Amino acid sequence: MKEYDFVVIGGGSGGYAAARMAVSLGLSTAVIEGGDQVGGLCILRGCMPSKTLIESANRFRTLRHAREFGLSAEGIGFDAGQIIARKRRLIAEFADYRKGQLEDGRFDLIRGHAEFQDPHTLRVSLRTGVTQSLGLKSGCIATGSVINRPPVPGIDRCRISDDLLEMTSIPASAIVLGGGPVALEMAHYLESLGSRVTILQRNTQLLTGSDRDVADALAEAFRRRGIEVLCGNRLLRIEQLGDEFSVFFEHGNGESHLEASLVLNALGRRPNLSGLGLEKTGVALEGHAICTDLEQRTTASHLFAAGDCCGPYEVVHIAITQGEAAAKNAAALLRGGKPVTLDYRLKLFAAFTEPQMASCGITEHEAREMGLNVIVASYPFADHGKSIVKGETNGFVKLIADAADGRILGGAVVGPEGSELIHEIVVAMAFNSTAGQLALVPHYHPTLSEIWTYPAEEIAEMVSAY
């Protein structure tokens, strides 16, 4: 039985980052990947394919609004089959590149399903049908997540995001279950290509965890587009009659139902831990996720975790950072050295809707809950020159700062290119900048990014007046 210094279970973005870092630190390393394809959720069924479809949708929306800009775009249309074909071509290229990275010989790539026999032994059921065992001095669990299917009658009749990524026809109508980023991005995609869309959200707002004013601004922008947004519902059941679906839900004290050609289950994901044998390792769970500390260490001191299987934020750049930290700390464990800890202060998030929503740092609500004395300032895109020129005036930007010195603690944006604009605040926060310092940075006019100077100036003036 071969023994490795470091074994990674899962070859997605977090797992690959862990393996790459471990090899660079001189650890003998293996990656075990049990999926039919290699690449992980982001490349195969998440970030990259969904954003490819959304790019097509965004360009079609531009054509739809050509007349507002004095342009003629008559007889426009789209070919959903060609949209999917482009997506397949691009994703195949991304996946092939990752496959090449995993197979370039720096570490052993083992294709099969891994199950712990004890804290230091794995049994791998290879795709060839053969079973082998291997030993590990340390390891990283990076098995990702799977679609969450709550116990609602008929939920299995719903499509999931994987299905939409292969759908070569657009339904006349769709009901999207959920109010998270996947739900909102798919609602945006479908409506952009002509589907009549309704969003059914359990929470009383979209984007649970975001500030209410941010969520409400996005919901209002969706409603202006013709997307129906219904929050505060309890899903009861889904029924199918022929090609049509009925979704029954409780709203207030009464039962209601909606009908559509398609129902999308976008009710989130849960950690993919089935069959891993974690009960034999001493690895504890918190809810459905692996419990880790800020070193990415589990309750088994030689095992670490990264990505969606442990959280706390299911986004790719964090999974990569977690994987790298896991490898560094495994090396420190085996070779000696100071472990690294993760800092979630920046907490970057984005939803590629129209308008886009993005945030970083803490929210205003979180700041109040923590008892922090903060100053909050915002500025609307409807009063911003470049936004008016672009015809994209929905939403606003918002800054949260420490009332004592104006240090920026968080920011949010609902508006044009929000996923790009938020990085200005991420950089400012990374260097512990104050709102006053941000306000002094030159911004070219007219640009979208200069909108941040207005709330920054307001906060700087309020701090000086304290």
LINNOR-V209532 format. One record per run of one state. SS is the DSSP state (helix for helix, strand for strand, loop for the rest). FROM is the first residue (numbers start at 1). LEN is the number of residues. If there is no record, write none. Layout:
BEGIN
ss:SS from:FROM len:LEN
ss:SS from:FROM len:LEN
END
This chain:
BEGIN
ss:loop from:1 len:1
ss:strand from:2 len:8
ss:loop from:10 len:3
ss:helix from:13 len:12
ss:loop from:25 len:4
ss:strand from:29 len:5
ss:loop from:34 len:6
ss:helix from:40 len:5
ss:loop from:45 len:2
ss:helix from:47 len:18
ss:loop from:65 len:1
ss:helix from:66 len:4
ss:loop from:70 len:10
ss:helix from:80 len:23
ss:loop from:103 len:5
ss:strand from:108 len:11
ss:loop from:119 len:2
ss:strand from:121 len:6
ss:loop from:127 len:4
ss:strand from:131 len:11
ss:loop from:142 len:3
ss:strand from:145 len:3
ss:loop from:148 len:5
ss:strand from:153 len:1
ss:loop from:154 len:1
ss:helix from:155 len:3
ss:loop from:158 len:1
ss:strand from:159 len:1
ss:loop from:160 len:1
ss:helix from:161 len:4
ss:loop from:165 len:8
ss:strand from:173 len:5
ss:loop from:178 len:3
ss:helix from:181 len:12
ss:loop from:193 len:3
ss:strand from:196 len:5
ss:loop from:201 len:11
ss:helix from:212 len:14
ss:loop from:226 len:2
ss:strand from:228 len:3
ss:loop from:231 len:2
ss:strand from:233 len:9
ss:loop from:242 len:2
ss:strand from:244 len:8
ss:loop from:252 len:2
ss:strand from:254 len:7
ss:loop from:261 len:1
ss:strand from:262 len:4
ss:loop from:266 len:3
ss:strand from:269 len:3
ss:loop from:272 len:6
ss:helix from:278 len:3
ss:loop from:281 len:4
ss:strand from:285 len:2
ss:loop from:287 len:2
ss:strand from:289 len:2
ss:loop from:291 len:6
ss:strand from:297 len:1
ss:loop from:298 len:5
ss:strand from:303 len:3
ss:loop from:306 len:1
ss:helix from:307 len:3
ss:loop from:310 len:6
ss:helix from:316 len:20
ss:loop from:336 len:13
ss:strand from:349 len:3
ss:loop from:352 len:4
ss:strand from:356 len:6
ss:loop from:362 len:2
ss:helix from:364 len:6
ss:loop from:370 len:4
ss:strand from:374 len:7
ss:helix from:381 len:3
ss:loop from:384 len:1
ss:helix from:385 len:6
ss:loop from:391 len:5
ss:strand from:396 len:7
ss:loop from:403 len:4
ss:strand from:407 len:9
ss:loop from:416 len:2
ss:helix from:418 len:13
ss:loop from:431 len:3
ss:strand from:434 len:1
ss:helix from:435 len:6
ss:loop from:441 len:8
ss:helix from:449 len:17
ss:loop from:466 len:1
END
